Each structure stands twice: as C-alpha cells, then as structure tokens.
C-alpha cells in the first residue's frame, strides 16, 4: 500500500472510530446495556483466539457489531450497524453469535 492509500485508510478509520466512540458514550448512560462477545481464531495456524466479535446494543436493540480480526499482516476492525435487532448486511458466524448473546437468544459462556 502506498502513502496515499495509507492516508485514505487512516482517514476512514478515524471517521468510523469517532462514530463508534460517540455511540459508546451515548449508550453508556442507557438504562439497559446489552452486549455479547465471541472470541475466535480467524486463521487456523495463528495460535489462540486473538480475534473477536463484540455486539453492543441499547434498550431498543440498536447499536453496532465490532469484528476485530487478528492476522499475520496486522489487525483489521470491521463495524456493522444494528437497527432494532437486525442488520442490512450479512453477518459472519461469530458476529451472529455475538448479536444473539446481546439479544439474549444465546446464553453467554461462563468464564
């Protein structure tokens, strides 16, 4: 990736991370906080469950799903918006599980 591409990626990340931060601050005051997290190994030989999908919802089941993928080349963060318990884009298996935990359809594993 050249410098121009890296700068474009940084600007996109900065814009999206600001939106996520504002949302997290907004829902931190919500009376009902719903969340679900699933840790997983994105690439078989990488060693350990370093990737995760995190769903954070407010009282009306709206929010975001963060999918952090750890790879040999670096880390990648994907964000998908949730409105009233559903998304307009297809979710990966781990993202679905995290959303189901946040919605209460799936029991959170004991740690």
N, CA, C and O atoms as a GROMACS GRO file, in nm:
protein
  444
    1UNK      N    1   0.085  -0.117   0.000
    1UNK     CA    2   0.000   0.000   0.000
    1UNK      C    3   0.089   0.123   0.000
    1UNK      O    4   0.186   0.131   0.076
    2UNK      N    5   0.057   0.220  -0.085
    2UNK     CA    6   0.136   0.342  -0.090
    2UNK      C    7   0.091   0.441   0.018
    2UNK      O    8  -0.008   0.418   0.088
    3UNK      N    9   0.165   0.552   0.029
    3UNK     CA   10   0.134   0.651   0.133
    3UNK      C   11  -0.006   0.710   0.116
    3UNK      O   12  -0.076   0.732   0.214
    4UNK      N   13  -0.047   0.734  -0.008
    4UNK     CA   14  -0.178   0.792  -0.032
    4UNK      C   15  -0.288   0.696   0.014
    4UNK      O   16  -0.386   0.738   0.076
    5UNK      N   17  -0.272   0.567  -0.015
    5UNK     CA   18  -0.368   0.467   0.028
    5UNK      C   19  -0.372   0.453   0.180
    5UNK      O   20  -0.479   0.437   0.239
    6UNK      N   21  -0.254   0.460   0.243
    6UNK     CA   22  -0.250   0.452   0.388
    6UNK      C   23  -0.320   0.572   0.450
    6UNK      O   24  -0.392   0.557   0.549
    7UNK      N   25  -0.302   0.692   0.394
    7UNK     CA   26  -0.366   0.812   0.446
    7UNK      C   27  -0.517   0.800   0.432
    7UNK      O   28  -0.591   0.836   0.525
    8UNK      N   29  -0.565   0.751   0.319
    8UNK     CA   30  -0.708   0.732   0.297
    8UNK      C   31  -0.765   0.634   0.399
    8UNK      O   32  -0.873   0.656   0.455
    9UNK      N   33  -0.692   0.524   0.424
    9UNK     CA   34  -0.735   0.425   0.523
    9UNK      C   35  -0.741   0.487   0.663
    9UNK      O   36  -0.835   0.462   0.738
   10UNK      N   37  -0.641   0.568   0.697
   10UNK     CA   38  -0.638   0.633   0.828
   10UNK      C   39  -0.757   0.728   0.843
   10UNK      O   40  -0.821   0.729   0.948
   11UNK      N   41  -0.787   0.806   0.740
   11UNK     CA   42  -0.899   0.900   0.748
   11UNK      C   43  -1.031   0.825   0.764
   11UNK      O   44  -1.117   0.867   0.842
   12UNK      N   45  -1.048   0.714   0.693
   12UNK     CA   46  -1.170   0.633   0.706
   12UNK      C   47  -1.180   0.575   0.846
   12UNK      O   48  -1.287   0.580   0.907
   13UNK      N   49  -1.070   0.521   0.898
   13UNK     CA   50  -1.070   0.464   1.032
   13UNK      C   51  -1.103   0.571   1.136
   13UNK      O   52  -1.182   0.548   1.228
   14UNK      N   53  -1.042   0.688   1.120
   14UNK     CA   54  -1.063   0.797   1.216
   14UNK      C   55  -1.210   0.839   1.217
   14UNK      O   56  -1.268   0.861   1.324
   15UNK      N   57  -1.271   0.850   1.099
   15UNK     CA   58  -1.411   0.889   1.090
   15UNK      C   59  -1.501   0.784   1.155
   15UNK      O   60  -1.590   0.818   1.233
   16UNK      N   61  -1.478   0.656   1.126
   16UNK     CA   62  -1.560   0.549   1.181
   16UNK      C   63  -1.537   0.531   1.331
   16UNK      O   64  -1.633   0.505   1.404
   17UNK      N   65  -1.414   0.545   1.377
   17UNK     CA   66  -1.388   0.526   1.519
   17UNK      C   67  -1.454   0.637   1.600
   17UNK      O   68  -1.500   0.612   1.711
   18UNK      N   69  -1.460   0.758   1.546
   18UNK     CA   70  -1.528   0.868   1.615
   18UNK      C   71  -1.676   0.840   1.629
   18UNK      O   72  -1.735   0.867   1.733
   19UNK      N   73  -1.736   0.786   1.524
   19UNK     CA   74  -1.879   0.750   1.527
   19UNK      C   75  -1.903   0.643   1.633
   19UNK      O   76  -2.000   0.651   1.708
   20UNK      N   77  -1.817   0.544   1.639
   20UNK     CA   78  -1.831   0.436   1.737
   20UNK      C   79  -1.814   0.489   1.879
   20UNK      O   80  -1.888   0.451   1.970
   21UNK      N   81  -1.716   0.575   1.899
   21UNK     CA   82  -1.691   0.631   2.031
   21UNK      C   83  -1.812   0.712   2.078
   21UNK      O   84  -1.853   0.700   2.194
   22UNK      N   85  -1.868   0.795   1.990
   22UNK     CA   86  -1.987   0.873   2.027
   22UNK      C   87  -2.101   0.780   2.065
   22UNK      O   88  -2.173   0.806   2.162
   23UNK      N   89  -2.119   0.672   1.990
   23UNK     CA   90  -2.225   0.576   2.021
   23UNK      C   91  -2.201   0.511   2.157
   23UNK      O   92  -2.293   0.500   2.238
   24UNK      N   93  -2.078   0.469   2.183
   24UNK     CA   94  -2.047   0.402   2.310
   24UNK      C   95  -2.072   0.496   2.428
   24UNK      O   96  -2.124   0.453   2.531
   25UNK      N   97  -2.036   0.622   2.413
   25UNK     CA   98  -2.062   0.719   2.520
   25UNK      C   99  -2.212   0.736   2.539
   25UNK      O  100  -2.260   0.743   2.652
   26UNK      N  101  -2.286   0.742   2.429
   26UNK     CA  102  -2.431   0.760   2.436
   26UNK      C  103  -2.498   0.641   2.506
   26UNK      O  104  -2.586   0.661   2.590
   27UNK      N  105  -2.458   0.519   2.472
   27UNK     CA  106  -2.527   0.406   2.532
   27UNK      C  107  -2.477   0.374   2.672
   27UNK      O  108  -2.540   0.296   2.744
   28UNK      N  109  -2.363   0.433   2.712
   28UNK     CA  110  -2.315   0.407   2.848
   28UNK      C  111  -2.412   0.462   2.952
   28UNK      O  112  -2.413   0.416   3.066
   29UNK      N  113  -2.494   0.559   2.913
   29UNK     CA  114  -2.595   0.614   3.004
   29UNK      C  115  -2.730   0.544   2.989
   29UNK      O  116  -2.823   0.575   3.063
   30UNK      N  117  -2.741   0.452   2.895
   30UNK     CA  118  -2.868   0.384   2.872
   30UNK      C  119  -2.902   0.295   2.991
   30UNK      O  120  -2.814   0.233   3.050
   31UNK      N  121  -3.032   0.287   3.026
   31UNK     CA  122  -3.070   0.205   3.141
   31UNK      C  123  -3.047   0.056   3.119
   31UNK      O  124  -3.029  -0.018   3.215
   32UNK      N  125  -3.049   0.013   2.996
   32UNK     CA  126  -3.033  -0.129   2.966
   32UNK      C  127  -2.918  -0.146   2.868
   32UNK      O  128  -2.930  -0.107   2.751
   33UNK      N  129  -2.809  -0.202   2.914
   33UNK     CA  130  -2.695  -0.225   2.827
   33UNK      C  131  -2.693  -0.372   2.788
   33UNK      O  132  -2.695  -0.460   2.873
   34UNK      N  133  -2.689  -0.396   2.659
   34UNK     CA  134  -2.688  -0.533   2.609
   34UNK      C  135  -2.560  -0.554   2.530
   34UNK      O  136  -2.523  -0.470   2.448
   35UNK      N  137  -2.493  -0.663   2.554
   35UNK     CA  138  -2.370  -0.690   2.482
   35UNK      C  139  -2.349  -0.841   2.472
   35UNK      O  140  -2.400  -0.919   2.552
   36UNK      N  141  -2.271  -0.878   2.372
   36UNK     CA  142  -2.230  -1.016   2.354
   36UNK      C  143  -2.093  -1.017   2.289
   36UNK      O  144  -2.065  -0.936   2.201
   37UNK      N  145  -2.009  -1.108   2.332
   37UNK     CA  146  -1.874  -1.116   2.275
   37UNK      C  147  -1.839  -1.261   2.246
   37UNK      O  148  -1.868  -1.351   2.325
   38UNK      N  149  -1.776  -1.281   2.132
   38UNK     CA  150  -1.730  -1.414   2.090
   38UNK      C  151  -1.585  -1.402   2.048
   38UNK      O  152  -1.552  -1.327   1.956
   39UNK      N  153  -1.498  -1.477   2.114
   39UNK     CA  154  -1.356  -1.481   2.075
   39UNK      C  155  -1.336  -1.600   1.984
   39UNK      O  156  -1.395  -1.706   2.004
   40UNK      N  157  -1.251  -1.581   1.883
   40UNK     CA  158  -1.229  -1.691   1.789
   40UNK      C  159  -1.092  -1.680   1.723
   40UNK      O  160  -1.028  -1.575   1.729
   41UNK      N  161  -1.050  -1.789   1.661
   41UNK     CA  162  -0.924  -1.796   1.589
   41UNK      C  163  -0.955  -1.778   1.441
   41UNK      O  164  -1.004  -1.871   1.377
   42UNK      N  165  -0.927  -1.661   1.386
   42UNK     CA  166  -0.963  -1.629   1.248
   42UNK      C  167  -0.886  -1.714   1.147
   42UNK      O  168  -0.940  -1.751   1.043
   43UNK      N  169  -0.761  -1.743   1.177
   43UNK     CA  170  -0.678  -1.820   1.086
   43UNK      C  171  -0.616  -1.934   1.163
   43UNK      O  172  -0.539  -1.912   1.257
   44UNK      N  173  -0.647  -2.057   1.125
   44UNK     CA  174  -0.611  -2.178   1.196
   44UNK      C  175  -0.475  -2.183   1.263
   44UNK      O  176  -0.468  -2.219   1.380
   45UNK      N  177  -0.368  -2.150   1.195
   45UNK     CA  178  -0.234  -2.168   1.249
   45UNK      C  179  -0.179  -2.050   1.325
   45UNK      O  180  -0.059  -2.048   1.354
   46UNK      N  181  -0.261  -1.952   1.359
   46UNK     CA  182  -0.210  -1.830   1.424
   46UNK      C  183  -0.186  -1.848   1.573
   46UNK      O  184  -0.110  -1.770   1.632
   47UNK      N  185  -0.247  -1.945   1.635
   47UNK     CA  186  -0.224  -1.969   1.777
   47UNK      C  187  -0.308  -1.881   1.867
   47UNK      O  188  -0.270  -1.768   1.898
   48UNK      N  189  -0.420  -1.932   1.910
   48UNK     CA  190  -0.502  -1.860   2.008
   48UNK      C  191  -0.621  -1.788   1.948
   48UNK      O  192  -0.628  -1.762   1.828
   49UNK      N  193  -0.714  -1.757   2.036
   49UNK     CA  194  -0.834  -1.684   1.996
   49UNK      C  195  -0.809  -1.535   2.011
   49UNK      O  196  -0.857  -1.472   2.105
   50UNK      N  197  -0.736  -1.479   1.916
   50UNK     CA  198  -0.698  -1.338   1.924
   50UNK      C  199  -0.799  -1.246   1.855
   50UNK      O  200  -0.792  -1.124   1.872
   51UNK      N  201  -0.890  -1.302   1.778
   51UNK     CA  202  -0.993  -1.223   1.710
   51UNK      C  203  -1.120  -1.226   1.794
   51UNK      O  204  -1.139  -1.317   1.874
   52UNK      N  205  -1.207  -1.125   1.776
   52UNK     CA  206  -1.332  -1.125   1.849
   52UNK      C  207  -1.440  -1.048   1.775
   52UNK      O  208  -1.411  -0.961   1.693
   53UNK      N  209  -1.565  -1.083   1.805
   53UNK     CA  210  -1.681  -1.008   1.757
   53UNK      C  211  -1.753  -0.959   1.882
   53UNK      O  212  -1.781  -1.038   1.973
   54UNK      N  213  -1.784  -0.830   1.888
   54UNK     CA  214  -1.849  -0.768   2.002
   54UNK      C  215  -1.972  -0.693   1.956
   54UNK      O  216  -1.963  -0.604   1.872
   55UNK      N  217  -2.087  -0.730   2.010
   55UNK     CA  218  -2.213  -0.661   1.979
   55UNK      C  219  -2.250  -0.577   2.100
   55UNK      O  220  -2.255  -0.627   2.212
   56UNK      N  221  -2.277  -0.448   2.077
   56UNK     CA  222  -2.320  -0.357   2.182
   56UNK      C  223  -2.451  -0.294   2.137
   56UNK      O  224  -2.458  -0.230   2.032
   57UNK      N  225  -2.555  -0.313   2.218
   57UNK     CA  226  -2.688  -0.264   2.182
   57UNK      C  227  -2.745  -0.177   2.293
   57UNK      O  228  -2.706  -0.190   2.409
   58UNK      N  229  -2.837  -0.088   2.256
   58UNK     CA  230  -2.908  -0.009   2.357
   58UNK      C  231  -3.043  -0.073   2.386
   58UNK      O  232  -3.068  -0.186   2.343
   59UNK      N  233  -3.129  -0.003   2.458
   59UNK     CA  234  -3.257  -0.060   2.501
   59UNK      C  235  -3.350  -0.100   2.387
   59UNK      O  236  -3.435  -0.188   2.406
   60UNK      N  237  -3.336  -0.037   2.269
   60UNK     CA  238  -3.424  -0.076   2.157
   60UNK      C  239  -3.354  -0.167   2.057
   60UNK      O  240  -3.393  -0.175   1.941
   61UNK      N  241  -3.250  -0.236   2.105
   61UNK     CA  242  -3.175  -0.333   2.025
   61UNK      C  243  -3.107  -0.272   1.903
   61UNK      O  244  -3.091  -0.338   1.801
   62UNK      N  245  -3.067  -0.147   1.914
   62UNK     CA  246  -2.990  -0.080   1.808
   62UNK      C  247  -2.849  -0.057   1.860
   62UNK      O  248  -2.828  -0.031   1.978
   63UNK      N  249  -2.752  -0.066   1.770
   63UNK     CA  250  -2.614  -0.045   1.809
   63UNK      C  251  -2.517  -0.086   1.700
   63UNK      O  252  -2.542  -0.064   1.582
   64UNK      N  253  -2.406  -0.147   1.741
   64UNK     CA  254  -2.301  -0.185   1.649
   64UNK      C  255  -2.247  -0.323   1.681
   64UNK      O  256  -2.256  -0.370   1.794
   65UNK      N  257  -2.191  -0.386   1.578
   65UNK     CA  258  -2.113  -0.508   1.596
   65UNK      C  259  -1.971  -0.475   1.549
   65UNK      O  260  -1.950  -0.435   1.435
   66UNK      N  261  -1.877  -0.492   1.639
   66UNK     CA  262  -1.735  -0.471   1.608
   66UNK      C  263  -1.674  -0.608   1.585
   66UNK      O  264  -1.692  -0.698   1.667
   67UNK      N  265  -1.604  -0.626   1.475
   67UNK     CA  266  -1.536  -0.752   1.448
   67UNK      C  267  -1.388  -0.721   1.429
   67UNK      O  268  -1.348  -0.662   1.329
   68UNK      N  269  -1.308  -0.760   1.526
   68UNK     CA  270  -1.164  -0.738   1.522
   68UNK      C  271  -1.097  -0.868   1.480
   68UNK      O  272  -1.104  -0.969   1.549
   69UNK      N  273  -1.032  -0.863   1.363
   69UNK     CA  274  -0.968  -0.982   1.308
   69UNK      C  275  -0.816  -0.966   1.319
   69UNK      O  276  -0.758  -0.872   1.265
   70UNK      N  277  -0.755  -1.059   1.391
   70UNK     CA  278  -0.609  -1.059   1.406
   70UNK      C  279  -0.550  -1.149   1.298
   70UNK      O  280  -0.584  -1.267   1.289
   71UNK      N  281  -0.463  -1.092   1.217
   71UNK     CA  282  -0.400  -1.168   1.110
   71UNK      C  283  -0.249  -1.147   1.116
   71UNK      O  284  -0.201  -1.058   1.186
   72UNK      N  285  -0.176  -1.228   1.044
   72UNK     CA  286  -0.030  -1.217   1.039
   72UNK      C  287   0.012  -1.080   0.985
   72UNK      O  288   0.112  -1.023   1.029
   73UNK      N  289  -0.065  -1.027   0.890
   73UNK     CA  290  -0.034  -0.899   0.826
   73UNK      C  291  -0.070  -0.779   0.913
   73UNK      O  292  -0.026  -0.668   0.886
   74UNK      N  293  -0.151  -0.800   1.018
   74UNK     CA  294  -0.193  -0.692   1.106
   74UNK      C  295  -0.334  -0.715   1.156
   74UNK      O  296  -0.391  -0.822   1.136
   75UNK      N  297  -0.389  -0.615   1.221
   75UNK     CA  298  -0.524  -0.625   1.274
   75UNK      C  299  -0.621  -0.547   1.187
   75UNK      O  300  -0.585  -0.444   1.129
   76UNK      N  301  -0.742  -0.596   1.179
   76UNK     CA  302  -0.845  -0.532   1.099
   76UNK      C  303  -0.971  -0.519   1.184
   76UNK      O  304  -1.007  -0.613   1.255
   77UNK      N  305  -1.037  -0.404   1.178
   77UNK     CA  306  -1.159  -0.381   1.254
   77UNK      C  307  -1.272  -0.352   1.157
   77UNK      O  308  -1.264  -0.260   1.074
   78UNK      N  309  -1.378  -0.431   1.167
   78UNK     CA  310  -1.497  -0.413   1.084
   78UNK      C  311  -1.612  -0.375   1.174
   78UNK      O  312  -1.627  -0.429   1.284
   79UNK      N  313  -1.695  -0.281   1.130
   79UNK     CA  314  -1.806  -0.233   1.210
   79UNK      C  315  -1.934  -0.244   1.127
   79UNK      O  316  -1.939  -0.201   1.012
   80UNK      N  317  -2.036  -0.303   1.189
   80UNK     CA  318  -2.165  -0.317   1.122
   80UNK      C  319  -2.272  -0.260   1.214
   80UNK      O  320  -2.272  -0.284   1.335
   81UNK      N  321  -2.363  -0.184   1.156
   81UNK     CA  322  -2.469  -0.120   1.233
   81UNK      C  323  -2.587  -0.214   1.252
   81UNK      O  324  -2.624  -0.289   1.161
   82UNK      N  325  -2.646  -0.209   1.370
   82UNK     CA  326  -2.764  -0.290   1.403
   82UNK      C  327  -2.879  -0.195   1.433
   82UNK      O  328  -2.864  -0.102   1.513
   83UNK      N  329  -2.993  -0.218   1.370
   83UNK     CA  330  -3.112  -0.138   1.397
   83UNK      C  331  -3.226  -0.232   1.435
   83UNK      O  332  -3.266  -0.318   1.357
   84UNK      N  333  -3.278  -0.213   1.556
   84UNK     CA  334  -3.387  -0.293   1.609
   84UNK      C  335  -3.362  -0.443   1.596
   84UNK      O  336  -3.451  -0.520   1.559
   85UNK      N  337  -3.240  -0.484   1.626
   85UNK     CA  338  -3.206  -0.626   1.630
   85UNK      C  339  -3.165  -0.690   1.499
   85UNK      O  340  -3.138  -0.810   1.496
   86UNK      N  341  -3.160  -0.613   1.389
   86UNK     CA  342  -3.120  -0.673   1.261
   86UNK      C  343  -3.025  -0.580   1.187
   86UNK      O  344  -3.013  -0.461   1.218
   87UNK      N  345  -2.959  -0.637   1.087
   87UNK     CA  346  -2.863  -0.560   1.007
   87UNK      C  347  -2.903  -0.563   0.860
   87UNK      O  348  -2.978  -0.651   0.816
   88UNK      N  349  -2.852  -0.466   0.786
   88UNK     CA  350  -2.881  -0.463   0.643
   88UNK      C  351  -2.774  -0.538   0.563
   88UNK      O  352  -2.787  -0.554   0.442
   89UNK      N  353  -2.669  -0.582   0.631
   89UNK     CA  354  -2.561  -0.658   0.566
   89UNK      C  355  -2.552  -0.796   0.629
   89UNK      O  356  -2.594  -0.818   0.742
   90UNK      N  357  -2.495  -0.888   0.554
   90UNK     CA  358  -2.481  -1.024   0.603
   90UNK      C  359  -2.375  -1.029   0.713
   90UNK      O  360  -2.271  -0.964   0.704
   91UNK      N  361  -2.402  -1.107   0.816
   91UNK     CA  362  -2.309  -1.122   0.928
   91UNK      C  363  -2.232  -1.252   0.916
   91UNK      O  364  -2.284  -1.352   0.864
   92UNK      N  365  -2.109  -1.250   0.965
   92UNK     CA  366  -2.031  -1.372   0.974
   92UNK      C  367  -2.082  -1.456   1.091
   92UNK      O  368  -2.162  -1.409   1.171
   93UNK      N  369  -2.035  -1.579   1.100
   93UNK     CA  370  -2.082  -1.672   1.204
   93UNK      C  371  -2.058  -1.617   1.345
   93UNK      O  372  -2.148  -1.623   1.429
   94UNK      N  373  -1.940  -1.563   1.371
   94UNK     CA  374  -1.907  -1.510   1.503
   94UNK      C  375  -1.988  -1.385   1.534
   94UNK      O  376  -2.028  -1.364   1.648
   95UNK      N  377  -2.010  -1.301   1.432
   95UNK     CA  378  -2.092  -1.181   1.451
   95UNK      C  379  -2.236  -1.218   1.487
   95UNK      O  380  -2.297  -1.154   1.572
   96UNK      N  381  -2.289  -1.320   1.422
   96UNK     CA  382  -2.425  -1.367   1.453
   96UNK      C  383  -2.433  -1.415   1.598
   96UNK      O  384  -2.528  -1.382   1.669
   97UNK      N  385  -2.333  -1.492   1.642
   97UNK     CA  386  -2.333  -1.542   1.779
   97UNK      C  387  -2.327  -1.427   1.880
   97UNK      O  388  -2.398  -1.430   1.980
   98UNK      N  389  -2.243  -1.327   1.854
   98UNK     CA  390  -2.232  -1.212   1.944
   98UNK      C  391  -2.364  -1.136   1.950
   98UNK      O  392  -2.406  -1.093   2.057
   99UNK      N  393  -2.430  -1.118   1.836
   99UNK     CA  394  -2.559  -1.049   1.832
   99UNK      C  395  -2.664  -1.130   1.908
   99UNK      O  396  -2.746  -1.073   1.981
  100UNK      N  397  -2.664  -1.262   1.891
  100UNK     CA  398  -2.759  -1.347   1.964
  100UNK      C  399  -2.738  -1.338   2.114
  100UNK      O  400  -2.835  -1.339   2.190
  101UNK      N  401  -2.612  -1.329   2.158
  101UNK     CA  402  -2.584  -1.312   2.301
  101UNK      C  403  -2.638  -1.178   2.350
  101UNK      O  404  -2.700  -1.172   2.456
  102UNK      N  405  -2.614  -1.073   2.273
  102UNK     CA  406  -2.660  -0.940   2.314
  102UNK      C  407  -2.813  -0.933   2.320
  102UNK      O  408  -2.869  -0.866   2.407
  103UNK      N  409  -2.880  -1.001   2.228
  103UNK     CA  410  -3.026  -1.002   2.225
  103UNK      C  411  -3.086  -1.096   2.329
  103UNK      O  412  -3.206  -1.092   2.355
  104UNK      N  413  -3.003  -1.182   2.388
  104UNK     CA  414  -3.049  -1.276   2.490
  104UNK      C  415  -3.100  -1.407   2.435
  104UNK      O  416  -3.158  -1.486   2.508
  105UNK      N  417  -3.077  -1.432   2.304
  105UNK     CA  418  -3.119  -1.558   2.243
  105UNK      C  419  -3.023  -1.671   2.273
  105UNK      O  420  -3.058  -1.788   2.261
  106UNK      N  421  -2.903  -1.635   2.311
  106UNK     CA  422  -2.798  -1.734   2.338
  106UNK      C  423  -2.734  -1.700   2.471
  106UNK      O  424  -2.704  -1.584   2.499
  107UNK      N  425  -2.713  -1.801   2.554
  107UNK     CA  426  -2.654  -1.779   2.685
  107UNK      C  427  -2.505  -1.750   2.671
  107UNK      O  428  -2.435  -1.815   2.593
  108UNK      N  429  -2.457  -1.652   2.747
  108UNK     CA  430  -2.314  -1.620   2.748
  108UNK      C  431  -2.238  -1.731   2.817
  108UNK      O  432  -2.282  -1.779   2.922
  109UNK      N  433  -2.124  -1.774   2.761
  109UNK     CA  434  -2.046  -1.880   2.827
  109UNK      C  435  -1.986  -1.829   2.958
  109UNK      O  436  -1.952  -1.711   2.972
  110UNK      N  437  -1.975  -1.919   3.053
  110UNK     CA  438  -1.916  -1.884   3.182
  110UNK      C  439  -1.765  -1.873   3.167
  110UNK      O  440  -1.703  -1.957   3.101
  111UNK      N  441  -1.707  -1.770   3.227
  111UNK     CA  442  -1.561  -1.753   3.218
  111UNK      C  443  -1.494  -1.795   3.345
  111UNK      O  444  -1.372  -1.788   3.356
   0.00000   0.00000   0.00000
